[in-house]
Amino acid sequence: MTAESLPAAIRASPKAGLPTPALFRRRWLAGSLVAGASLAALASLAKAAGAEPPEGRAAIPDVVVYCDSTLVPAMRDLGRLFTARTRAPVFVFTAPPSLMLAQIDRETQNDVLVTTDEAMQEGIRQKLIRGETRAGAWRNSLAIAGRADQTKSPVAADAAAIKALLDSGRFAASEPTGPFTLDGPAVLDRLGLSPLLEGRMLGAPDTTQAAFLVTSGAARLGLLHLTDIRADDRLAVAATVPERAYAPIVYTAAVSVVALSPNSQAFVTFLSDPEAAKCWQADGLEVVS
């Protein structure tokens, strides 16, 4: 999608005074899926999905979800399951958690947020998230990954093992670019790997980009989420990382205060469904509630 492909009309944010794509972009997205459909037809689709549009809001059945970058493959899989069940399309976008909250504050389209527990608590504190809608808890884990064609059975992440695996290559890890970003160097320091990796580190804004550095060959190894590894068959776990080396990585879901879709809450509820649990687990997350 390009800026030129969007309608000229956009709704201005009453908070920031800036033009932000919102209702009109939502209609454009819905129209791209149901060519020529009227709002009445879209309302019928929302009704068929089991939800009526709220009073005074547009009858747009699609659900716009923002999540952390490492969750994108899982959220797309879950979105397909939800659409198959309800016929309501799900669009998945990603941004750093702090930016997601800023977007909601400026009333950028965002129905459902799926992010770390810490970021969600901050969103509720800022009154950007409807706290009563918060649901679910899904835990991610960390591992040191290498290319699948160069990796054998996983080993423990100690200095001797990592030195042998790394050889003359470089190591990729995410830098702490925001309050909710994984601090890769701190985790590696707790593992006692900092001296070994001095001068050989490649920084990345998040683990998704660190994974790219590994698959492209720029780095031999990388500190990634298990979800990053499960999402790309070119990657494999080279070394396991003990949980003592990092704080629990737990995600939750909730409806934002600018939600327009009548299916927003239904999608959040679906994420705790037994069918959804199988998807979470296949994509590398542990369902903890």
N, C-alpha and C positions, 0 to 999 in steps of 0.2 A: 504494500500500500504506500502511495506517495501522497505528499501534501496536496498535489494537484488533483488527485483522484477523489478527494473529499469534497463535500458540498461547501459552497462559499459561506453559507450561514453557520455560525457557531454560537454557542451560548457563552456569554461573558461571565467570569467568576465574580460573584458579588463580594468575595473576600479580598482577592488580589487585584481586581480590576483588570485582569488580563483575559484575552480570549482563550478559552480552553475547549477542545473537542469533548463533547458530552452527548447530549440527547441526539443531536443531528448525526453524529458519527455512529451512534448506536443504530439509528434508522438506516444509515448507509450499509452497515454490516448486515443487518437483518435483510435488507433488500438484496444484497449480493447472494444470500442463500435462498431466498424465495423471490425470484425475479418477478417484478410487477405486482407483488402482493400488496394489498391494501392494509391499513392499520386494523380494519375489522377482521381481515383474515389472520393477521398476527395475533389478535386478541383470541380468536378461536383456537389457534395453536397453543396459546398459553393456557386456555381452559382445558384443552385436551391433555396438557401436561399435568393437570391437577392443581393449577394455581390461577387465581384471578388477579389481574393487575390492581395495585393499590389505588384508592381514590385519588384522582388528580394526577396520576402518573401515566406515562406512555405504555401502551400494551406491547412490550418488547420481551419476548420469551428468552432470548439468549442470556447466558451468564458470563460475565467478564471476570476472570480470576487473575489476580496478581500473586506471584509466589517467588520464593528465593530461587536463584538460577539452578541450583542442584536438584530442585524438585520438579522442574519443567517436564522431563519425560514421564514421571509418575502422574503428574496432574493431567497431561494429555491422555494418558491411558485411562485415568479415572473419568475424564471428560467424555471420552468415547463411550464408556459404559453408561454414564448418566444419560447421554443423548440417545443411546439405544433403548433405554428404559422409558424416557419421558418425551423424546423428540425435541427437547430444548437444546440448541447448540451451546457449546462451551468454548470460549476463547481464552487461551492461556497466554499471559504476558509475564515478564520478569523485570525486576529492578532491585537495587539494594533496599533492604528494609526501611532505612531512614528516608529514602526517596519515595518509596511507596506511601509512607505516611504523609510526606509533603504533598504528594499528588492528591491524596484524599482531601487534605486541607484546602487545596485549590479546586476541589470539586471535579477533578479529572475522573472519567468513567472508571468505576471500580466497584464491583458488586461484592466479591468475596476476597478476603486476604488469607493466605496460608503462609505463615512465617514462624520464626522462632518464638518461643514462649516469652522471651525478654522483650522482643519488638512488639508482640501483641499486647503485653502489659502496658508498654509505653503508649500504644495507640488508644487503649482504653482510658489511660490517664489523661490523654489529650482530647478525649471525647470524639475521636475519629472512628472508633470501632464500637459497635453495639455489644457491650460486654455480655448481655444476657444470651447472645447467640453463639458465644464461643463454645466450641466442641472439639473433642478428639485430642489425642496425644500420640504422636508418632516419632520414634527415636531413630536418629541416624547414627552412624559410627564412622570412624576414620580408619584409613589404611594407607600404606605406602604402595603405590601402584607402579607397574612397568608395562611395557608393551607385551601383549599376549604372546607374540612370537619369540620373545626373548626371556620369558618368565616361566619358571618351573613351579614347584610346590612352595606355598608361602612359608616364610621363616619368621622368627621373632625379630623385632625391630631393635637389635642391639648394634653397637658400633662396628663390631667385626663383620657381622652379616651384611650390613648396609655398605660397608667399604668394599666387600667382595662383589655385591650386586651393582654398585655404582661404577666400579672400575675407573675409567678416566672421564666419565660423563658428568653431567650437571643435574641439579636437583631443583624441582619446581615446587613452590609453596605460595599460598595466598598471603598477602600482606594485610595487616589490620587497617583497612582504609576507612572504616566507620565503626561506630559503637557496637554493631551487631555482626561484624565481619570476622570470620575465623582468623585468629592470629597464628598462622602457620609456624613462624620462627619460634614463638613461645612454646608450642607443642614439641617441636624438635629439640628445643633446649631442655625440656623436661625429660626427654628420652636420652639425653646425653650425647646428641648428635651434632651439636653446634660446632665443636672444634673440627670435626671431620668435614663439615660442609662449608667451612669458612672459604670465601672466594669462589664457591661453586654453586651459589644459590641463584635461581631465577625467580624474581617476584612476579606475582599475578594479582589482579584485583579480586579474584574469587577462585574457587576450586574448579569451576567449569573451564576457566582460561588456563589454569594449571594443567588440567587434563589435556587441553589442546597442545601445550608445550611438550607433553610426553608423547602423544600420538604423532606429532609432527617430527619427532626426533630431536627437537631442540634440547630436551632434557631426557636423561636416562630413567629417572625415577621422579615421582611426585607424591606429595601428601594430599590425598583426595578423600571426599566422602565416599562411602560405599555406593551411594546412589549414582555418583559420577561413573564409577567403574561398571556397575550393572547396566548403565545406559549405553555403553560403547563396547562392542565385542572385540575391539582392538586392544582393550586394556585388561589387565589381570592383577589380582592382589599378589604383590611380591613379598610384603612383610606386614604382619598384623601389628596394630597399635593398641597397647593396653588402655583401658578406660581411665586409669589413674592419670594419664597424661593430658586429659582435657575434660572440661566441664561437660555434662550431659547436653547433647544436641537434640532438643525436643521441639517439634512444630505443632501448632494448633491452627484451627480455622475459625473464621467469624465473618459476619456480614458487616460491611462498612456503612457509615452514616449517609453516604451518597448513593447507595444501591438503588438501581432502577428496576432490575429484573424481578418479576414476581416469583421466579424460581431460585432466588438467592438462598433463602433459608433451606429449601428443599435440597440444594446441592450440598450445603454444609452438613445437613442430616445424613445425606447419602454417603458421605465420606467415612461414616462409622458403620456402614452396612457390612454384613458378612462378605458380600461379593467384593466390596471395596477393599476389605482387609486382605484378601488374597492378592489383589493388585499392589497394595502397599508393600507387602512382604516380597513379592516377586521383583519389585523395583528397588529393594534394598533397605526398607524401613521396618522397624519393629513396632507393632501396634501395642501401645501400653495402656490404652483405655478406650 
